[in-house]
Amino acid sequence: MPGRRRASAAASAITATAYIVLAAAPILVVAVVCIMGSRPAQALPSYARQTGQECAACHNGFPELTPYGRDFKLNGYVWSGGASGPSYAENIPPISAIVLPTFTNVRKGVDGGLVPGFGYNNDFAFNGALYYAGKIFDDLGAFAQVSYNNVSNRIAWNNIDIRYAKPSELLDRGTVFGVSANNNPTVNDVWNSTPAWGYPYVSSPLAPSPGSMTLIDGVFSQQVVGLNPYAPSEGS
């Protein structure tokens, strides 16, 4: 019996150590990347590549937009400033990707697992997304996201905002005649301050979520299609 208890204690210690190492690994990887490859922060790389701007040009505390960022969005995501880096970068499609491993710990484990196929606590999961973000043709651009996570184990459309915008004049004032086709009632907000852009921007697919919410707060996300015309005047 004493030998069995010692073996059980040793196994528990090994399991605890494994959890600590696995939890620390992503932090160490991020630290190494930051130390070895640090550079000015950017928003979606495809937007930065297209405009030649850093993230601070468009964002004043992610995801809120600066005046330049709002104008960029109103003008259909098509502004360019010359691709920074090698000349071949100009021919790269405006595609970006993100990979987000997550680790979820809850105060009390859930019998039967946090979700089917996962343990009752201390689980790792994986999120990934592919973006088409930038110019399609003259006056036509997009922000389009396709997402995947290994909890639902499926690929699905996320937020999409496709814009056609034409700079013009109205009553001797500069304006933009545009239209947004989107699949989320608040994703077309030019301040990026509405529920589609609300906190938390990214979360674990295993983490508990609120049981109820208002209709505008994500209930219609990716369930509807909207067509929103606009014509803001200069200085508005």
N, C-alpha and C positions, 0 to 999 in steps of 0.2 A: 504493500500500500504506500509506504513512504516513497519508494522509487517511482510509483505511478504518479503521485502528487508532484514530485520533482519534474517528471517528464511533462506533465500538464502545464506546470508553471513555466518551464523552458519554452514550450510551444507558444504560450500566451505572450512571453517576452519577445519571441521571434516575430509573432504577428504584429505586436505593437511597434516594433522596430521597422518592420516592412511598411506599415502605414506612414510612419514618420518620414522614411526615405522617399516613398512615393509622393507624399504631400509636398516635400521640399524640392523634389526634382524640377517641377515647372518653374519655381522661383529661381533656382540656380541657373536654369537655361535662359530665362529672361535677363538675369543679371549679367551673364556672359555675353549675350547679344548686345545689351546696352553698353557694356564696357568696350567690346571689340568693334562694334559697328555703330557707335552713337553718331547722330546727325540731327539737324533741326526737324522737329515733329511735323508731319504732314497729314492732311486729311486723306481721302481716298487717293491712292497714288495716281490713278488715271486722271483725276481732275488736276492734280499737281503737275503731272507730265504735260497735260494739254495747255494749261495756263502759264506754267513756269513759276507759279506762286507757292509760298509755304502756307500751312494751314491757318496761320494767324491772319492772312489776308481775307479769308472767308469766315472764320469762326472766332467768336469772342467768348471762349468757354464753351466747349462742345456740348450740344450740337447747335447752339444759337448762332445766328448768322450776323455778320457785320453788314454795313451798307453795300460794300463791294460784293459780299456773298449773296445778298438779296437780289442785287441787280443781275448777278451771274445766273441765279435760278430763274428770275423773271424773263431773262433773255434766252431761255431754253437750254442752258448748260453748254452753249456752243462757243463761248469766248475762248480765244487762244492767245498765247503770248509767246509761242515758239516752245517746242519741247526742249527741256533742259537735258544735257547729256549728249550722247552720240547722235549723229544725224539720223541713224536708222530708227531712233525712238519715235520720230514723226510718223512712221508707218505702223507702229504697234497699235492694235485696237484698244479702245479705252476700257480695258478689263482689269479688275482688281479682285483679290481673294483674301479671305481672313480665316484663320483656324484658331479655335478657342477651346482648349481642354478645360474642364471644370471638375472640382472636387466638392461634394456636398456632404455636410455634417449637420444633423439636426439634434436638438437637445435630447429627444427621446426617440429611439428606434421605432420603426413601423413594422408591426407583424405582417408577414407576407411580402415585405419589400416596399421600398419607396414607390416603385412601379413594378409591374410584372417583369421578371427577368433580371432584377437587380436586388442587391442585399437590403437588409433592414436599415442600414446606416453606413456612412463613410464610403460613398460610391463615387467613382470617376465616370464622367461622360464626355462627349465630344460634340462640339458645334462647328459648323463650317458654312461659309457663304461665298458666293460668286457674284460679282457686280459687273454690270455694264453701266458705266458712269461717264458720260461725256457726249460729244458730238456724234450724230449719226450722218446727217447731211447738213447743208447750209440751212440755218434757221430751225433745225430739228435735232433735239437731243434728249437724253434720258438719264434717269436714275432708276435702275432695275436690279432687283436682288432675288437670287435663288438661294434657298437655305437647306441645310441638311443637319440632322442630329441623330445619334445612334440610339436614342431612347425610342422615338417613334419609328426610326429606321426608314425614313422616307425623304424624298426630295420634294420641296414645295416652293411655289412662288411666295415671296415676301412682298415688301413695299415696292410699288412700281409707280413712277411719275414720268410720263412721256410728254414733252412739250414742243409745240410749234410756236415760235415767237418771231415777229417782224417789227423791227424798229421803224417808226414813222413820225409824223407830226399831226397834232390835232389842235386847232385854234392857236396856231403859232407856238405851240409848246411840244417839246419832245415827248413821245409816248411809245409804248410797246403794245402792239395788238397780238395777244397770245391766247393759247388754249392748252389746258392740261388734261390729259387722259390718265386716270389713276385708279387704283383699287383699294384705297383707304381714304375715308372722308377727311382726314386731317393731314395727310402726307404732303399736300400741296401748299401748306402754310409757308410763306416766305421768311418768317422769323424762326422757323423750326422750334416752336415753343408749345405746340399742341400735343395731344395724347400720342400721336404716331411717333413723336420724338421725345416722349417723356421718360423719366427715370423709372426703373432701371433700364439703361440702354441695352444691356446684355445680362442675361441671367441663366442659371443652370436649368436645363429641362427637367431636372429631378427635384428642384426646390418647390416647396408648397407655394401656391399662388392664391390670391383672393378668390373667395367663392362667389362674389357678386361684384358687378361694376355697372357704370352707366353705359348706355348704348353707344355713345360717342367714344368711349374709352376702350376701343379695341374689339367690340363685339362684331362690327361690320368689316373688320380688317380682312382683306383678301376674299371677301364674300360678295362684294359689289363692284360695279364699274361706274365711274363718274366722269363727266366731261365739263370742265369749268373754264369758260372764257374770261379774259381779263384785259384791261386796257389802262394801266396806271399812267398818270401824266408825270412829267418831269418835276421833281421836288416833292411829290406826294409820299 
